[in-house]
Amino acid sequence: MVNLPQRKQLRLTDCDYSKDGYYFVTICVKDRYNLFGEIVGADASVRLPNMQVNQIGEIVYEYWSKINEIHDCIKIDAFCLMPNHIHGIIVIDEAGGQGRPPLPKIMQGYKSVTTRMCFKYGYRIIWQRGYHEHIIKNENELKRIREYINTNVARWQDDRYFTSF
């Protein structure tokens, strides 16, 4: 029998990802290409840098803002579109009862619909496999993560996902 390499487990095995709470997610573009636009004004001392979004970035942004329209129990919080990744906070509300979708299903649906919408621009795959998630445990952590998301564009040159291509 051939021993195949084991993929790293992405989710916590003992966590119920449909449980009410705040979830911080990061999804990267496949091969980290700057597919969604570019950061402009980073070299200007007069104004803050901002994200100049292209057509693909508009699709990604538009469908993120529609996540909460699919299920009543899902809310979106802070969000940041970067050239090659996104950061966002998904809130799963306890009001949804048993019909609450787990976070992996929400992310799978989001990645699927945005990929289908970008197909007309010649992109068959836009996302890397999986995504990073972090369960936000308290109000201080929520505040810190919101601040990180809201200031991400200004820190693009120092971002761990920064690429110049």
N, C-alpha and C positions, 0 to 999 in steps of 0.2 A: 504494500500500500504506500502510495506517495504522500508524504507530509506536505500539505499546502500551507502557505503562510496564513496566519490568523489575522483578520482585520481587527483593529483596535475598537473596542466597545465604545460607542459615542455617548450613550445615555447611561444614567445611573440605573442599575438593575432593580433597586428597591424603591424607585420613585414613581408615583402616580402623576404623570404629566397632564392629566385632565383635571387635577385638583385645582381649586381656586388659588390664585396667586399671581405674582408678577414674574415674568420670564424675560431676561435680556438675551437677545439673539444676535449673532453676527453670521452673515452669509457672504461668501466670497465668490467672485467670478472665477470660472475655470482658468487656470494658469495665471490668474491675477492680472489679466489685461485690463487696461483702463477703458472699459467698455461703455460706461454710463455718462461720460463727459470728462471735464477737467476742472481743476481748481485754478481760478484766475485771481489776480490781485495779491498773491502771496508776497510779491516783491515790493509792493507799494506800501509806503509808510503812512499814507493818508487814510486809507480805508482797510477794512477787514477783508480777507480773502473770502470768496464765495464759490459755490459749486455751479459751474455752467453745464447744464444738463443737455444731453442730446436726445434723439428719439427713443433710444433704448432705455436711457435713464428715466425719461418721462413715463414709459410703460411700467417700469419697476416701481416708480414712485406712486403712480396712479393705482396700481393694484395693491400696494401696501395699504393705501388709505381705504381700500374697499374690503379688507379682511374682516372688519367688524360687521359688514352688511350680510355676510353669509350666515353667521350664528349670532343670536341675541346675547349670548353669554361671553362673547369675545369683544374686548376693547383694545384700541391701540393707544399707546402713550408716546413718549419721545421717539423720534426717528431721525436718522441721518443717512443720506445718500452720498456715497463717496465714489470716486472714479472706478474702483474695482471691488467694492464691497458695500454692504449696508449694515447698519446697527439699528436695532429697534427694541422696544419693550412691548410685549404682548401681555395683556391682562385677561386671565380667565376668571370669570365672575361666578360665584357660587349660585347665582340665580338660575343658571342653566340646568341644574339638576343632573340626571343621568345622561342627558343628551349632549353633554359637553364633549367636544372633540379633544383628544390629547394633542399636546404641542407638536409632536412629530407629524400628525395628520394635517395640522394647520400649515406647517412649513412645507410639507409635501405638496399640498394643494397650491400654495403660493408659488413655489418654484415651478410647478407644472404649468400653471396658467401663464405665468410670465414668459416661460420658454416658448409655449405655443404662440403667444402674441408676437414674439421676436422672430419667429420663423420666417415671416414675410420679409424680413430684412436680411435673410440669409444665415441666421444663426440657428443651428440645430441644438447646440448645447451652450448655455450661458453660465450655469452654476457649477461650482465644484461639488463633489459628492459630500453629502452631509452638511452640517452647519455647527456652529458653536452655540451652546446655550448655558445660561447661568440662572439659577433660581435665586431671585432677590429675597433676602431673608428679613429685612427690616427697613424702616423709614430712612435711616442714615445711609444705608447702602443704595436705596432707591434714589436719594438725592445726589449721591456721588456719581451714580451711573447716568442719571439725567444730565448732569453737568458735563460728563465725559462725552456724551452723545452731542450735546448742544455746542461744544467747543471743538469737535473733531475736525471740522474743515480748517480751522485756524492752525491746527497742529499737523497738517498733512505731511509736511517735510519730515516730521519726526515719527510719523505713523508706522507701525510695524508692517502694514500692508502697502506702504509707499512703493510705487514703481514709476519710472519715467517713460514707460512704453505703453 
